[in-house]
Amino acid sequence: MSVKVLAIGKKHESWVSEGIDRYVKRLKKPFDVTWQLLPHSSREGDAAREEESTRILAKVGERDHLVLLDERGTNFDSPGLSRHLQGRFDAGQTVILVIGGAYGVDGSVHSRANTVWSLSQLVFPHQLVRLVVAEQLYRAQEIAGGRPYHHV
């Protein structure tokens, strides 16, 4: 039981790495995170989306709970996200968070997704999304543990 983030794209920029490291070092099971960056396609449009989606699904197990980040998904507040993740951990599932590439993901990933999560209706650069995800996982952990990081 843990969280694995699959992200399409280049390695973290230094400012992103510093921020992610700040939160990841504080995470404990089951909220501990591993990151796997998958290369973006050299193709464009639908062809890129299809190729990247195939790479993503090859990394997802049958029992994994796949959470797709998409601006059209469900907006969770932080306590709601914490409860959602804790429920998956209680069910013995590994959570796979997917941050798609510049063209998004195709229908096969949407179909496989157990949850589609929207950070906002706004679209953000992928590097920034990575940092926000790391912070929100830390926040979810702290909420689940009843610690005072999250102020309402």
KOLKE-579022 format. One line per 3 residues: for each residue x, y, z negated of N, C-alpha, C, O, CB. Coordinates in Angstrom, 2 decimals. Last residue first. Glycine has a CB too. Example, Ala and Ser with C-alpha at 12.3 -4.5 7.8 and 13.67 -1.06 7.14 Angstrom:
<balos>
12.85/-2.25/-7.08/13.67/-1.06/-7.14/12.90/0.03/-7.87/13.41/1.14/-8.04/14.08/-0.60/-5.72 | 13.19/-5.69/-7.80/12.30/-4.50/-7.80/13.20/-3.30/-7.80/14.24/-3.32/-8.46/11.31/-4.47/-9.05
</balos>
This chain:
<balos>
-8.43/24.71/-9.06/-9.73/24.94/-8.41/-10.23/26.31/-8.76/-11.31/26.70/-8.32/-10.76/23.88/-8.83 | -5.19/23.73/-8.34/-6.04/24.61/-9.14/-7.32/24.88/-8.39/-7.30/25.24/-7.21/-5.31/25.94/-9.47 | -3.00/21.09/-8.46/-4.15/21.63/-7.71/-5.03/22.45/-8.65/-5.55/21.93/-9.64/-4.99/20.47/-7.05
-1.23/20.40/-10.53/-0.73/21.06/-9.31/-1.87/21.76/-8.55/-1.71/22.88/-8.07/-0.03/20.02/-8.38 | -1.82/19.07/-12.99/-2.32/20.43/-12.74/-1.82/21.12/-11.47/-1.97/22.33/-11.34/-1.97/21.27/-13.89 | -2.99/15.62/-12.63/-1.97/16.61/-12.97/-2.38/18.00/-12.44/-3.21/18.09/-11.54/-0.59/16.20/-12.38
-4.48/13.38/-12.05/-5.00/14.32/-13.04/-3.99/15.38/-13.46/-4.12/15.97/-14.53/-5.46/13.59/-14.24 | -3.74/11.72/-10.01/-3.10/11.51/-11.30/-3.56/12.46/-12.38/-3.10/12.38/-13.52/-1.64/11.62/-11.15 | -5.14/12.80/-7.89/-5.46/11.43/-8.32/-4.89/11.14/-9.71/-5.48/10.40/-10.48/-4.92/10.41/-7.31
-3.75/15.25/-7.68/-5.17/15.24/-8.04/-5.54/13.87/-8.59/-6.19/13.77/-9.63/-6.06/15.59/-6.82 | -1.26/14.29/-6.84/-1.37/15.01/-8.10/-2.82/15.07/-8.59/-3.07/14.94/-9.79/-0.81/16.43/-7.94 | -1.92/13.14/-4.36/-1.33/12.33/-5.43/-1.51/13.00/-6.79/-1.88/12.35/-7.76/0.17/12.10/-5.16
-2.80/15.39/-2.98/-3.73/14.28/-3.23/-3.22/13.39/-4.36/-4.00/12.95/-5.20/-3.92/13.45/-1.94 | -0.38/16.83/-2.85/-1.52/17.40/-3.58/-2.52/16.29/-3.93/-3.03/16.24/-5.05/-2.21/18.52/-2.75 | 1.07/15.12/-1.18/1.54/15.39/-2.53/0.40/15.92/-3.40/0.23/15.50/-4.55/2.71/16.41/-2.51
-0.53/15.34/1.08/-0.35/14.03/0.45/0.15/14.20/-0.98/-0.30/13.49/-1.89/0.64/13.17/1.26 | -0.20/18.06/1.64/-1.52/17.56/1.26/-1.45/16.16/0.64/-2.25/15.84/-0.24/-2.44/17.54/2.48 | 2.52/18.16/2.36/2.05/18.89/1.17/0.70/18.35/0.72/0.48/18.20/-0.48/1.95/20.40/1.46
2.48/16.56/4.68/3.32/16.19/3.54/2.83/16.87/2.26/2.75/16.24/1.21/4.79/16.56/3.81 | 0.73/18.09/6.29/0.37/16.73/5.90/1.18/16.30/4.68/0.63/15.73/3.73/0.60/15.74/7.07 | 2.28/20.40/6.65/0.99/20.50/5.95/0.56/19.11/5.47/0.06/18.98/4.35/-0.10/21.12/6.86
4.39/19.31/8.17/4.64/19.91/6.87/3.36/20.00/6.04/3.37/19.70/4.84/5.26/21.30/7.03 | 3.02/18.48/10.48/3.80/17.53/9.69/4.03/18.05/8.27/3.89/17.31/7.30/5.14/17.25/10.37 | 2.02/20.90/11.43/1.09/19.87/10.97/1.83/18.87/10.10/1.30/18.44/9.07/0.41/19.16/12.17
4.39/22.12/12.31/3.68/22.67/11.17/2.70/21.66/10.59/2.55/21.58/9.37/2.95/23.95/11.57 | 4.95/20.50/14.53/5.92/20.59/13.44/5.23/21.12/12.17/5.49/20.62/11.08/7.10/21.52/13.85 | 2.73/20.96/16.20/2.92/19.65/15.58/3.91/19.69/14.42/3.73/18.99/13.43/3.39/18.66/16.61
0.89/23.97/15.73/2.05/23.28/16.29/2.30/21.99/15.51/2.09/21.94/14.29/3.31/24.20/16.26 | -2.73/23.64/15.51/-1.44/24.06/14.99/-0.31/23.38/15.73/-0.52/22.32/16.32/-1.34/23.76/13.50 | -5.93/24.88/16.13/-4.90/23.95/16.58/-3.56/24.51/16.11/-3.28/25.70/16.29/-4.93/23.73/18.14
-8.75/25.15/13.92/-7.63/25.74/14.65/-6.69/24.63/15.09/-6.65/23.57/14.49/-6.88/26.80/13.78 | -10.33/23.79/12.31/-10.76/23.85/13.70/-9.70/24.52/14.57/-9.76/24.45/15.80/-12.10/24.60/13.82 | -8.20/21.73/10.26/-8.86/22.99/10.55/-9.42/22.89/11.96/-9.02/22.01/12.72/-7.89/24.22/10.40
-7.53/19.14/9.89/-6.96/20.12/8.95/-7.70/21.44/9.05/-7.82/22.19/8.08/-5.46/20.32/9.22 | -9.65/16.45/10.24/-9.31/17.77/10.76/-8.72/18.62/9.66/-9.34/18.80/8.61/-10.55/18.45/11.36 | -9.52/13.04/10.82/-9.35/14.10/9.83/-8.95/15.38/10.54/-8.01/15.39/11.34/-8.29/13.71/8.77
-11.23/10.19/11.22/-10.67/11.29/12.01/-10.72/12.51/11.11/-11.78/12.96/10.69/-11.47/11.52/13.37 | -10.78/6.83/10.33/-11.11/8.18/9.89/-10.48/9.16/10.86/-9.34/8.98/11.28/-10.61/8.43/8.42 | -10.13/4.68/11.83/-11.14/4.49/10.79/-11.65/5.83/10.28/-12.79/5.95/9.84/-10.56/3.67/9.63
-9.44/4.40/15.26/-9.37/5.22/14.05/-10.51/4.88/13.09/-11.67/4.81/13.48/-9.41/6.72/14.41 | -9.98/3.07/17.58/-9.33/2.31/16.51/-9.33/3.07/15.19/-9.24/2.46/14.12/-7.90/1.97/16.89 | -11.03/5.10/19.19/-11.85/3.92/18.86/-11.29/3.15/17.68/-12.05/2.63/16.87/-11.96/3.00/20.07
-8.82/6.79/19.39/-10.04/7.28/18.74/-10.92/6.10/18.32/-11.49/6.11/17.23/-10.82/8.21/19.69 | -7.17/5.09/20.82/-6.77/5.48/19.47/-7.99/6.01/18.71/-8.18/5.70/17.53/-5.64/6.55/19.50 | -8.62/4.90/23.20/-8.26/3.67/22.48/-7.85/3.99/21.04/-8.17/3.22/20.13/-7.12/2.94/23.20
-8.87/7.46/24.29/-10.02/6.84/23.63/-9.68/5.60/22.83/-10.38/5.27/21.88/-11.04/6.50/24.63 | -5.65/9.03/23.58/-6.77/8.60/24.42/-7.85/7.91/23.59/-7.75/7.79/22.37/-6.27/7.66/25.52 | -4.48/12.09/22.06/-4.49/10.63/22.21/-5.69/10.25/23.06/-6.62/11.03/23.23/-4.52/9.92/20.82
-2.69/15.07/23.06/-3.60/14.33/22.21/-3.45/12.83/22.42/-2.42/12.36/22.89/-5.03/14.76/22.47 | -0.73/16.32/24.44/-1.97/16.05/25.17/-2.99/15.29/24.34/-4.05/14.91/24.85/-1.67/15.28/26.43 | 1.32/16.41/22.57/0.81/17.67/23.11/-0.52/17.50/23.84/-1.34/18.42/23.87/1.83/18.29/24.05
0.48/13.58/20.42/1.36/14.46/21.18/0.65/15.69/21.71/-0.48/15.98/21.32/1.97/13.70/22.33 | -0.87/13.03/17.07/-0.67/12.77/18.49/0.27/13.78/19.15/0.77/14.70/18.50/-1.99/12.79/19.21 | -0.34/11.70/14.16/-0.27/13.04/14.74/0.09/12.84/16.20/1.23/12.51/16.52/0.78/13.97/13.97
-1.88/9.49/11.99/-1.39/9.69/13.36/-1.49/11.16/13.75/-2.55/11.77/13.67/-2.17/8.82/14.35 | -1.28/7.56/9.19/-1.70/8.87/9.66/-1.07/9.11/11.03/0.14/8.94/11.20/-1.29/10.00/8.66 | -2.27/4.67/7.78/-1.45/5.15/8.89/-2.04/6.48/9.34/-3.17/6.52/9.82/-1.40/4.10/10.08
-2.25/3.12/4.72/-2.83/4.22/5.48/-1.82/4.65/6.54/-0.67/4.96/6.23/-3.22/5.42/4.55 | -2.84/-0.19/3.80/-1.84/0.81/4.13/-2.53/1.86/4.99/-3.31/1.52/5.88/-0.60/0.18/4.88 | -5.19/-1.35/1.36/-4.83/-1.00/2.72/-3.64/-0.03/2.77/-3.48/0.82/1.90/-6.02/-0.38/3.43
-6.47/-2.10/-0.98/-5.26/-2.81/-0.58/-4.79/-2.50/0.84/-4.07/-3.29/1.45/-5.48/-4.26/-0.70 | -8.46/-0.62/-1.97/-8.87/-1.72/-1.09/-7.66/-2.51/-0.58/-7.82/-3.47/0.18/-9.69/-1.19/0.09 | -7.04/1.37/-3.19/-7.75/0.42/-4.04/-8.20/-0.81/-3.26/-8.32/-1.90/-3.81/-8.96/1.10/-4.70
-6.27/2.76/-0.88/-5.25/2.07/-1.67/-5.90/1.01/-2.57/-5.39/-0.10/-2.70/-4.44/3.07/-2.53 | -8.74/3.79/-0.16/-8.04/2.89/0.77/-6.99/2.09/0.01/-6.83/0.89/0.23/-7.37/3.69/1.93 | -9.29/5.41/-2.37/-10.19/4.32/-2.01/-9.54/3.32/-1.08/-9.78/2.11/-1.20/-11.44/4.87/-1.37
-7.27/7.28/-2.14/-7.26/6.35/-3.27/-8.17/5.16/-3.01/-7.86/4.04/-3.40/-7.68/7.07/-4.57 | -8.14/8.66/0.15/-6.90/7.89/0.18/-6.87/6.87/-0.95/-6.48/5.72/-0.74/-5.69/8.82/0.08 | -10.54/9.79/-0.88/-10.54/8.96/0.33/-9.30/8.07/0.37/-9.40/6.86/0.60/-10.62/9.84/1.60
-9.64/11.33/-3.02/-10.55/10.21/-3.26/-10.54/9.24/-2.08/-10.54/8.03/-2.27/-11.98/10.72/-3.52 | -8.06/13.21/-1.59/-7.46/12.37/-2.63/-8.33/11.14/-2.89/-7.81/10.02/-2.98/-7.27/13.18/-3.92 | -10.02/14.43/-0.03/-8.94/13.67/0.62/-8.29/12.73/-0.38/-8.00/11.58/-0.05/-7.89/14.62/1.21
-11.50/15.63/-2.09/-12.12/14.63/-1.22/-11.09/13.79/-0.50/-11.25/12.57/-0.37/-13.03/15.31/-0.21 | -9.66/17.49/-3.14/-10.12/16.37/-3.97/-10.77/15.26/-3.14/-10.62/14.08/-3.46/-11.12/16.88/-5.02 | -9.37/19.13/-0.73/-8.25/18.37/-1.29/-8.70/17.25/-2.23/-8.17/16.15/-2.14/-7.32/19.29/-2.03
-12.01/18.54/1.64/-11.34/19.40/0.68/-10.27/18.53/0.02/-10.27/17.31/0.20/-12.35/20.03/-0.38 | -11.85/17.60/5.05/-11.88/17.20/3.65/-11.41/18.37/2.81/-10.53/19.12/3.22/-11.00/15.94/3.41 | -13.54/17.62/8.00/-12.78/18.49/7.10/-12.95/17.96/5.69/-14.07/17.89/5.18/-13.25/19.99/7.21
-13.34/15.25/10.55/-13.94/15.63/9.28/-13.00/16.53/8.50/-11.81/16.24/8.36/-14.30/14.39/8.45 | -12.33/16.45/13.85/-12.64/15.45/12.82/-13.31/16.04/11.60/-13.79/17.18/11.62/-11.39/14.74/12.40 | -11.35/18.07/15.77/-12.79/17.79/15.82/-13.23/16.79/14.75/-14.38/16.35/14.75/-13.16/17.26/17.19
-8.63/18.15/15.51/-9.37/19.33/15.07/-10.89/19.14/15.11/-11.63/19.95/14.56/-9.00/20.51/15.91 | -7.19/15.29/14.11/-7.83/15.86/15.30/-8.70/17.02/14.83/-9.44/16.88/13.86/-8.69/14.77/16.08 | -5.39/12.56/13.05/-5.56/14.00/12.89/-6.07/14.59/14.19/-5.46/14.41/15.25/-4.22/14.68/12.46
-6.63/9.48/12.09/-6.20/10.29/13.22/-6.43/11.75/12.90/-7.53/12.15/12.53/-6.96/9.88/14.50 | -5.83/6.87/10.17/-6.38/8.22/10.05/-5.77/9.04/11.18/-4.57/9.27/11.23/-6.06/8.86/8.63 | -6.38/3.50/9.79/-5.82/4.52/10.68/-6.58/5.82/10.51/-7.80/5.88/10.68/-5.87/4.05/12.16
-5.48/1.15/7.65/-6.53/2.18/7.77/-5.92/3.33/8.57/-5.05/4.05/8.08/-7.04/2.67/6.33 | -4.59/-2.16/8.61/-4.24/-0.78/8.30/-5.44/0.14/8.47/-6.30/-0.09/9.33/-3.08/-0.31/9.19 | -5.17/-4.67/9.51/-5.78/-4.26/8.25/-5.45/-2.81/7.86/-5.98/-2.30/6.87/-5.34/-5.19/7.14
-3.69/-4.78/11.93/-5.12/-5.05/11.94/-5.82/-4.53/10.67/-6.93/-4.02/10.75/-5.37/-6.53/12.09 | -1.26/-2.09/12.24/-1.70/-3.45/11.94/-3.21/-3.55/11.87/-3.91/-2.55/11.77/-1.09/-3.90/10.63 | 0.31/-0.13/14.62/-0.79/-0.20/13.68/-1.23/-1.65/13.50/-1.52/-2.35/14.47/-1.98/0.67/14.15
2.07/0.16/16.68/2.61/0.31/15.31/1.55/0.14/14.22/1.85/0.25/13.04/3.27/1.67/15.17 | 0.69/0.15/19.01/1.63/-0.96/18.80/2.19/-0.95/17.38/2.72/-1.97/16.92/2.79/-0.88/19.82 | -0.60/2.59/18.98/-1.36/1.39/18.59/-0.46/0.18/18.37/-0.82/-0.72/17.61/-2.40/1.06/19.64
1.52/4.26/19.91/0.93/4.43/18.59/0.27/3.12/18.14/0.55/2.62/17.05/-0.09/5.58/18.58 | 1.95/3.39/22.53/3.04/3.34/21.54/2.50/3.41/20.11/2.96/2.70/19.22/4.04/4.49/21.78 | -0.54/4.02/23.63/-0.10/2.63/23.60/1.02/2.45/22.58/1.03/1.47/21.84/0.38/2.18/24.99
-0.44/6.80/23.43/-1.45/6.06/22.67/-1.09/4.58/22.56/-1.31/3.96/21.52/-2.82/6.22/23.31 | 1.54/7.40/25.29/1.78/7.67/23.87/0.80/6.90/22.99/1.17/6.41/21.92/1.68/9.17/23.59 | 0.22/6.63/27.68/1.50/6.03/27.29/1.77/6.21/25.79/2.17/5.26/25.11/2.65/6.66/28.10
-2.07/8.33/27.65/-2.20/6.86/27.66/-0.91/6.18/27.18/-0.96/5.26/26.37/-2.55/6.38/29.08 | -0.91/10.89/27.70/-1.82/10.52/26.61/-1.93/8.99/26.52/-1.89/8.44/25.42/-3.22/11.15/26.83 | 0.42/10.79/30.16/1.17/10.95/28.91/0.33/10.49/27.72/0.82/9.76/26.85/1.60/12.44/28.71
-1.77/10.57/31.87/-0.73/9.54/31.89/0.10/9.60/30.61/0.45/8.56/30.04/0.19/9.70/33.13 | -3.24/12.92/31.39/-3.80/11.62/31.04/-2.75/10.53/30.98/-2.81/9.65/30.12/-4.87/11.24/32.04 | -0.42/15.11/31.09/-1.86/14.88/31.08/-2.28/13.50/30.64/-1.76/12.95/29.66/-2.40/15.14/32.42
2.72/13.72/32.23/1.84/14.82/31.81/0.40/14.35/31.77/0.05/13.33/32.36/1.99/16.02/32.76 | 5.72/11.96/31.13/4.59/12.23/32.03/3.78/13.41/31.51/4.11/14.02/30.50/3.69/10.97/32.18 | 7.39/11.34/29.21/7.93/12.26/30.21/6.85/12.61/31.25/7.06/13.44/32.13/9.16/11.63/30.91
6.02/11.26/25.89/6.10/10.76/27.26/6.73/11.80/28.18/6.61/13.00/27.94/4.70/10.36/27.77 | 7.93/11.43/22.87/6.84/11.89/23.74/7.08/11.35/25.14/8.21/11.03/25.51/6.75/13.44/23.75 | 8.79/8.81/20.58/9.14/9.77/21.64/7.92/10.18/22.47/7.01/9.39/22.72/10.19/9.17/22.56
7.74/8.95/17.22/7.72/8.21/18.48/7.98/9.20/19.60/7.46/10.31/19.58/6.34/7.47/18.68 | 8.86/8.84/13.99/8.66/9.72/15.14/8.78/8.88/16.40/9.77/8.19/16.63/9.70/10.89/15.14 | 7.63/7.94/11.02/8.18/7.35/12.24/7.82/8.28/13.39/6.65/8.49/13.71/7.62/5.90/12.48
8.02/8.13/7.55/7.76/8.84/8.80/8.36/8.05/9.94/9.48/7.55/9.84/8.34/10.28/8.76 | 6.42/7.10/4.62/7.49/6.89/5.59/7.05/7.59/6.88/5.87/7.62/7.23/7.77/5.35/5.83 | 5.55/8.01/1.32/5.39/8.20/2.76/6.64/7.78/3.51/7.77/8.05/3.09/5.07/9.66/3.07
3.57/7.15/-1.51/4.87/7.32/-0.88/4.71/7.28/0.64/3.83/6.59/1.17/5.85/6.22/-1.35 | 1.24/6.70/-2.89/1.27/7.88/-2.02/2.63/8.08/-1.33/2.81/9.07/-0.63/0.94/9.10/-2.82 | 1.02/4.74/-4.77/0.87/4.34/-3.38/0.93/5.51/-2.40/0.70/5.32/-1.20/-0.43/3.62/-3.20
4.43/5.58/-5.23/3.45/4.61/-4.76/2.11/4.85/-5.44/2.11/5.16/-6.63/3.92/3.17/-5.01 | 5.08/9.12/-5.11/5.26/7.81/-5.73/4.18/6.87/-5.17/3.14/7.33/-4.69/5.18/7.89/-7.30 | 6.76/12.09/-4.09/5.69/11.12/-3.92/6.06/9.76/-4.50/7.20/9.32/-4.40/5.34/10.97/-2.45
8.87/13.80/-4.15/8.00/13.77/-5.33/6.93/12.69/-5.26/6.26/12.42/-6.26/7.36/15.12/-5.51 | 10.03/13.68/-1.68/10.82/13.24/-2.83/9.98/13.09/-4.09/10.34/12.33/-4.99/11.95/14.22/-3.09 | 8.06/14.92/-0.12/8.23/13.47/-0.03/9.04/12.93/-1.21/8.75/11.84/-1.70/8.93/13.09/1.28
8.38/17.69/-0.62/7.20/16.97/-1.09/7.41/15.46/-1.13/6.98/14.80/-2.08/6.02/17.30/-0.21 | 10.93/18.25/0.41/10.52/18.80/-0.90/9.35/18.01/-1.47/9.32/17.69/-2.66/10.15/20.29/-0.77 | 10.86/17.19/2.97/11.69/16.55/1.94/11.28/17.00/0.54/11.29/16.20/-0.40/13.17/16.86/2.18
9.27/19.13/4.23/8.78/17.76/4.07/9.55/17.06/2.97/8.95/16.41/2.11/8.91/16.97/5.40 | 11.04/21.35/4.12/9.73/21.39/3.47/9.18/19.99/3.23/8.67/19.70/2.15/8.77/22.18/4.31 | 13.24/20.41/5.60/13.41/20.90/4.23/12.08/20.88/3.48/12.02/20.45/2.33/14.00/22.32/4.23
12.01/19.84/8.08/12.64/18.77/7.29/12.79/19.18/5.83/12.50/18.40/4.93/14.00/18.41/7.87 | 11.31/22.42/8.88/10.26/21.44/8.62/10.81/20.32/7.75/10.16/19.90/6.79/9.69/20.87/9.95 | 13.77/23.58/9.27/12.87/24.20/8.29/11.73/23.26/7.93/11.23/23.29/6.81/12.32/25.52/8.82
14.81/21.86/11.32/15.42/21.93/9.98/14.49/22.51/8.93/14.43/22.00/7.81/16.69/22.75/10.04 | 12.28/19.87/12.94/13.19/21.01/12.93/13.68/21.19/11.50/13.03/20.71/10.56/12.48/22.33/13.47 | 12.15/16.35/13.28/11.74/17.54/12.54/12.77/18.65/12.73/13.98/18.40/12.68/11.54/17.22/11.04
12.46/15.11/16.66/12.74/15.08/15.22/12.33/16.40/14.58/12.18/17.42/15.25/14.25/14.80/14.96 | 9.61/15.25/18.94/11.03/15.34/18.58/11.20/15.30/17.07/10.25/15.44/16.31/11.64/16.62/19.15 | 6.74/13.04/19.20/7.53/14.24/19.39/8.96/14.12/18.91/9.43/13.05/18.53/6.89/15.37/18.71
4.08/11.80/17.33/4.69/11.87/18.66/5.51/13.15/18.71/5.04/14.22/18.31/3.60/11.84/19.80 | 4.15/10.13/14.28/4.04/11.42/14.97/4.75/11.32/16.31/5.87/10.83/16.41/4.64/12.57/14.11 | 2.81/8.40/11.71/3.31/8.22/13.07/3.08/9.55/13.79/1.95/10.02/13.90/2.59/7.02/13.81
3.34/7.83/8.40/2.96/8.86/9.36/3.63/8.54/10.68/4.85/8.42/10.77/3.36/10.28/8.86 | 2.04/5.71/6.03/3.02/5.80/7.11/2.49/6.87/8.07/1.33/6.81/8.49/3.24/4.41/7.84 | 1.65/5.08/2.65/1.26/5.92/3.77/2.40/5.92/4.78/3.57/6.11/4.43/0.92/7.36/3.31
0.76/1.98/1.04/1.53/3.20/1.16/0.97/3.99/2.34/-0.04/3.62/2.93/3.06/2.90/1.34 | 0.85/-1.18/0.00/0.00/0.00/0.00/0.88/1.23/0.00/1.65/1.47/-0.93/-0.96/0.00/-1.21
</balos>
